[in-house]
Structures are given as C-alpha cells and as structure tokens.
Amino acid sequence: MNIGLRIWGKSSASCMADTISSRFGEEVRRLRMKRGLSQEALAATAGLDRTFISMVERGVRRPTLDSEKRITDALNVPLVEVICSVEQ
C-alpha cells in the first residue's frame, strides 16, 4: 500500500511536477522578456501556438520534452541549461 503525502488531492509527486513545470514556465518568461520577444514571436519561431506559450509560462500546461526543446531552441538557449536552472 502506497501512502503518499496529499495536498489538496494531489500526491507529493504531482505537486513536485507542478512546481517544476511552474519554474520552467517562469524561466521561459524571463528568457523571452530578456530577449525582447512577445509570446507571439516566440511561438512563431518555435512553431507552437501563442496560447500554448502563455499556458507554459503560467505553469498551466506541462510541455513535452519535444516542446521544451522547440521553445529553448527558439530562445537560443540549451535545454539542459534551462532544466538545470529550474532544478536549483
């Protein structure tokens, strides 16, 4: 029997994933703004929808590794660099 910590109906593992997703989105927003890009411009360069970029930045959507790679490539930042900054 697995008894995990639950916070508002979420297991501790899903809460951690939400936190990592939120931090990834915050880092994407920080990098995008640092480069003077709009969500629309980033989305166009990455080949993604602007609403998807918005949801990623707000931590509402959890992007796949493929989407993360497309976003970081469009920002000219290695994916591993963003992931390392999110984990700290």
C-alpha positions as a Markdown table, in Angstrom:
| # | Residue | x | y | z |
|---|---|---|---|---|
| 1 | Met | 0.0 | 0.0 | 0.0 |
| 2 | Asn | 1.4 | 3.4 | -1.0 |
| 3 | Ile | 0.6 | 6.1 | 1.4 |
| 4 | Gly | 1.9 | 9.4 | 0.0 |
| 5 | Leu | 1.5 | 12.9 | 1.2 |
| 6 | Arg | -1.5 | 14.5 | -0.3 |
| 7 | Ile | -2.1 | 18.2 | -0.6 |
| 8 | Trp | -5.5 | 19.3 | -1.8 |
| 9 | Gly | -6.0 | 16.0 | -3.5 |
| 10 | Lys | -2.6 | 15.8 | -5.2 |
| 11 | Ser | 0.2 | 13.4 | -4.4 |
| 12 | Ser | 3.6 | 14.8 | -3.4 |
| 13 | Ala | 5.0 | 13.6 | -6.7 |
| 14 | Ser | 2.4 | 15.6 | -8.7 |
| 15 | Cys | 2.9 | 18.7 | -6.5 |
| 16 | Met | 6.7 | 18.4 | -7.3 |
| 17 | Ala | 5.9 | 18.1 | -11.0 |
| 18 | Asp | 3.6 | 21.2 | -10.8 |
| 19 | Thr | 6.4 | 23.1 | -9.1 |
| 20 | Ile | 9.0 | 22.1 | -11.8 |
| 21 | Ser | 6.5 | 23.0 | -14.6 |
| 22 | Ser | 5.8 | 26.3 | -13.0 |
| 23 | Arg | 9.5 | 27.1 | -12.6 |
| 24 | Phe | 10.2 | 26.0 | -16.2 |
| 25 | Gly | 7.4 | 28.4 | -17.3 |
| 26 | Glu | 8.8 | 31.2 | -15.2 |
| 27 | Glu | 12.3 | 30.7 | -16.7 |
| 28 | Val | 10.8 | 30.7 | -20.3 |
| 29 | Arg | 9.1 | 34.0 | -19.5 |
| 30 | Arg | 12.3 | 35.5 | -18.0 |
| 31 | Leu | 14.4 | 34.5 | -21.0 |
| 32 | Arg | 11.7 | 35.6 | -23.5 |
| 33 | Met | 11.4 | 39.0 | -21.9 |
| 34 | Lys | 15.2 | 39.4 | -21.6 |
| 35 | Arg | 15.3 | 38.9 | -25.4 |
| 36 | Gly | 12.5 | 41.4 | -26.0 |
| 37 | Leu | 10.3 | 38.8 | -27.6 |
| 38 | Ser | 6.5 | 38.7 | -27.4 |
| 39 | Gln | 4.7 | 35.4 | -26.8 |
| 40 | Glu | 3.5 | 35.5 | -30.4 |
| 41 | Ala | 7.1 | 35.9 | -31.7 |
| 42 | Leu | 8.4 | 33.1 | -29.6 |
| 43 | Ala | 5.6 | 30.9 | -30.6 |
| 44 | Ala | 6.1 | 31.6 | -34.3 |
| 45 | Thr | 9.8 | 30.9 | -34.0 |
| 46 | Ala | 9.2 | 27.7 | -32.1 |
| 47 | Gly | 6.3 | 26.5 | -34.4 |
| 48 | Leu | 3.9 | 26.5 | -31.5 |
| 49 | Asp | 0.7 | 28.3 | -30.6 |
| 50 | Arg | 0.9 | 31.6 | -28.6 |
| 51 | Thr | -1.8 | 30.3 | -26.2 |
| 52 | Phe | 0.4 | 27.3 | -25.5 |
| 53 | Ile | 3.4 | 29.5 | -24.7 |
| 54 | Ser | 1.1 | 31.5 | -22.4 |
| 55 | Met | 0.0 | 28.4 | -20.6 |
| 56 | Val | 3.5 | 27.1 | -20.3 |
| 57 | Glu | 4.7 | 30.4 | -18.8 |
| 58 | Arg | 1.8 | 30.3 | -16.3 |
| 59 | Gly | 2.5 | 26.7 | -15.3 |
| 60 | Val | -0.9 | 25.6 | -16.6 |
| 61 | Arg | 0.5 | 23.2 | -19.2 |
| 62 | Arg | 3.3 | 20.7 | -18.9 |
| 63 | Pro | 5.2 | 20.7 | -22.2 |
| 64 | Thr | 6.7 | 17.6 | -23.6 |
| 65 | Leu | 10.4 | 17.3 | -24.0 |
| 66 | Asp | 9.9 | 18.0 | -27.7 |
| 67 | Ser | 8.0 | 21.2 | -27.0 |
| 68 | Glu | 10.6 | 22.2 | -24.3 |
| 69 | Lys | 13.3 | 21.7 | -26.9 |
| 70 | Arg | 11.5 | 23.8 | -29.5 |
| 71 | Ile | 11.0 | 26.6 | -27.0 |
| 72 | Thr | 14.6 | 26.7 | -25.8 |
| 73 | Asp | 15.9 | 26.4 | -29.4 |
| 74 | Ala | 13.7 | 29.5 | -30.3 |
| 75 | Leu | 15.3 | 31.3 | -27.3 |
| 76 | Asn | 18.8 | 30.2 | -28.4 |
| 77 | Val | 19.4 | 28.5 | -25.0 |
| 78 | Pro | 20.4 | 24.9 | -24.5 |
| 79 | Leu | 17.5 | 22.9 | -23.0 |
| 80 | Val | 19.9 | 21.4 | -20.4 |
| 81 | Glu | 20.8 | 24.9 | -19.2 |
| 82 | Val | 17.1 | 25.8 | -18.6 |
| 83 | Ile | 16.4 | 22.5 | -16.8 |
| 84 | Cys | 19.5 | 22.9 | -14.6 |
| 85 | Ser | 18.3 | 26.4 | -13.6 |
| 86 | Val | 14.8 | 25.1 | -12.9 |
| 87 | Glu | 16.1 | 22.3 | -10.6 |
| 88 | Gln | 18.1 | 24.7 | -8.4 |
